Amino acid sequence: MRDFSNVKRVVVKIGSSTLTHPSGLLNIRCVEALVKVLADIKNSGRELVLVSSGAQAVGVGKLGLREKPQDMPGKQAVAAIGQCELMYIYDKLFSEYNHVTAQILLTREDVDNPVRKQNLQNTFHRLLEMNILPIVNENDSVATEEIEAGGSFGDNDTLSAVVSVLIEADLLILLSDIDGLYTDNPRTNPDAQLIPCVERLTPEIEAMASGAGSARGTGGMVTKIRAAQLAVSHGAEMLILNGANPNDLYRLLDGEEVGTWFMAPHND
């Protein structure tokens, strides 16, 4: 039975496909609705860390470009511009609900180096003690791996799982453009069924996750399964929810059956 009423420390990952319109520009209504719900969840006494994609898309929109640059320095440049704008938007919206935000940009080296990792954990823990909302993204200006969708974190699904492990989160929520894990691709197979709960990550479950992400995101269900493997192996529950329905976050924390729940081993 689902019961997340007692979870204290929550990581929420928001993908580019949730933050933007099909045009690639920021979906203002969606962002405002998400911020309102997240601020309310924080008001309930929970500690919240937000892992947010969208820097490149916001940068492209701010510059009025018709599409993302194709060269790597150009992609890094729009990410740098967009990250600044994205944090401005988050800071402005969360401040309306009296929440203070902080930006943390990560690379794989920050996690792999023991000294930097400890410094990072110290920063997260002190920010949470101060009731600050950390907002995390990969540092695309110096780490190109996510842009290339290759190595390092490679995507923000993996990054959010890494953050969950770093801060010993109770719950990781991946907000996507799909309701959860299906038996097949629901975009191409109308008979595909939503899987409400995954007790164990088996080869069969991994096979169901095959397929690419949307045109606006770097991830897909494969990266979400990878994130689940990391998160649940360190004791965190994980959920995939549709970010287009922010109120599902309330329903989830009230114990309703929404999205796909990946159970941590201690629930076996």
N, C-alpha and C positions, 0 to 999 in steps of 0.2 A: 504494500500500500504506500502511495506517495505521501510523504509528510515532510515538507521543507520549511515548516513554520519556525523551526529552531535554528536554521542556518544563520550564521553570523557574518561570515566573510564571503562576499560574492564577487566574481569576476564576470563582467558582461562584455562580449565582443560584438561589435557592430560592423557588418561588412559593407563594402562599397555599394553593392546592389540594393541594400536597405537605405543607404543615405542619399542615393541619387535617383533621378528620373532616367528613363531610357535614353534621353538626350545626353546623359552624362552630367547634367547640372544638378546642383544640390536640391533635394526634395525638402523644402523648408517645412512644410506641414508635418512630414514624417519625423524630421529631426526635433521639431518643437514638441510633438506628442511624446516621443521617446524620452526627451529630457524631463518632461513633467512627471512621467511615471517613475523614472529613475530617481529623481529628486524626492519623490514621495516614499519610495522604497528606502532611501537613505534616511528619511525622516523617521522611519519605523525603528531605527536603531541599528540597522545593519551597516557593516563596512562595505564599501563599494569601490571597485576598481574598474575603469572603462578602458577597453582596448578598441581603438577606433581606426578603421581604414578611411579612405576617402581623400587623402591629401592630394594625390595626383589629379583626381577628378575636380576637386575644388580649385586647384591651381589652374587647370585648363579653363574652367569657367571664369575665373577672375581675370585671366588674360584675354578672354574672348576668342580663344582658338577654336577652330572647327573640329580638331581632333588632337589626341595626345601626340607629342613629338615622337619620332621613331628612333632617334639616336639616344644613347644612354645619358650623356650630359644634359640633353634637353628634358628627358624624363626626370632626372634628378632636380633640375631647376624648377620645373612645375611642381614637384613634390615639396620643395623648400618653400615656394610661394604659397602653395595650398595648405601646408601644415600650419603656417602662421595664421591664415584666414580661418582654418578649421578650429584652431584653439580659441581664436577671438569669438567665433560663433558659440562654441561650447561655454566659454567663460561668461559671455553675455547672458546666455539662456539660463545657465545654472545659478548665476548671481541673482536672477529674478526670484529664485526660491531660497535665497540666502545660503547658497553653497559655494565654497571656494574651491577652485580647481588648481591642479598642478600638472605640468607636462613632463613626461619621462619618455625619451627617445632611446631605443635600445639597438644594439648590434649583438650578434652571436658572441663576439669576444667579451662583451660585458658579462655574459653568463658563464662562459667557459673559464675565464680567469678567476681563480678563487678570491683574490683580494677585491677585484671589482664586483664580483658577485655578492660578497659580504657587504660592501659599501651600498650596493643596490638594495639589498634586503633591509639594511638599516634605514635607508631613505624611505622605502615603502612603509615600514613599520612606524616610523616617526610621523609620516604624513597621515596615516590612519589613526594614530593616537591623537593627532591634532584635529581630527574630524574633517580632513581635507579629502577631496575626490581626485585621485591620480588618474590622468588620462594618458594612455600609452600607445605608442606606434613604433614601428621600426624606423631607424634613422636612415631614410632613403638617400639623404645627401651624401652619405659616406658608405652605406651598405647597399649594394645594388642587387642583392640576391632575391629580395621579394619582387623587385621590378622584373627580374629575369624569370621569376617563379622557378628557381632552381634550388640552390643550396641555402645555407644559413637557416634562418627561420623559414624562409621561402614563402610564407603566407601568414596572415594574422590569426588564422585558426590555430596553427602551431604556436605562434607567439603567445596567444592567450592561454594556452595550456602551460607553456613555460612560466608565464607570470603566475598562474594558479599554483604551480609547484613552489615557486620562489616565496610566495606569501602564505603558503599553507592554507589555501582557500577551501571552504566547505563545498562550494558550488560554482561551476562554470556554466554560463549560459551563452550559447552561440546563436545570435540573431541572424537569420539568413533570409533568402527570398523563397524559401520552401518550408512547408509545415514540419518537416522532420525527415527521418529515414524511411524510404519506401521499399517495397519488395522489388520494384523496378522503377525506371525513370517515369514519373507521373506525367511529364511533358510529352512523352511519346506513347505511353501505354495507359489508356484510361482505366484499365483494370488493376493498376498498381495500388497496393494497400499500404497505408501508414502503419509503421511498427511502433507501438506506444512505448515498449520497454525492451531494452537489450540487456540481458543479465550477464552475458559473456560475449566478448569479441571473438567470434569464430571466423574461420576462412569463408564460411557462407555469408556472414554479415559483411565482410570485407568485399566480397564479390558483388553484393548489392550496391555498393558505393561507387562502382565504376562510372566514369563519365566526367566531363569537364564542368567547370563552374559557368556562371553567366558571363556575358560579354563584358560586364562592368566590374567583375571581381576576378581575383587571381586564384581563388580557392574553388572547391567543389566538395562533394560528399566524401571523396577520398581523403582530403585534408582534414575533414571533420572527424573521420574515423581515426586518423593518426593522432589528432588532438585528444580524442576520447581515450586512446590507449595510454597516452602519457598522463592525463588527468586522473583517470580512475585507478591507475597503478600506484598513484600517490595519495589515494584516499578521498579524492574529490568526486562528488557526483557531477554529471554533465548532462545538459539538455540542449537539444536543437529546437528552436522556436522560429516562427515566421515573424520577422521584424516589422512587417506591415501592420501587425496587430499588437501594439504596445500593451494593451490591457491584458493580453495573455500572460504577461509577467505577474500581474496580480493574481490571476487564476492559478498560475503555477504555484506561487507561494501560499495560496489558500488550499493547495492539495488537489486541485482539479487535474484531470488527465489531458494535458495539452502537449503537443510536440512529441519528441522521442527522448526518453530518459535512458541514459547509460549508467547503470548501477555500479557503484564502487564495490570492491570485493567484500567489505564488511557487511553488505546487505544480502549476501548469498544465504 
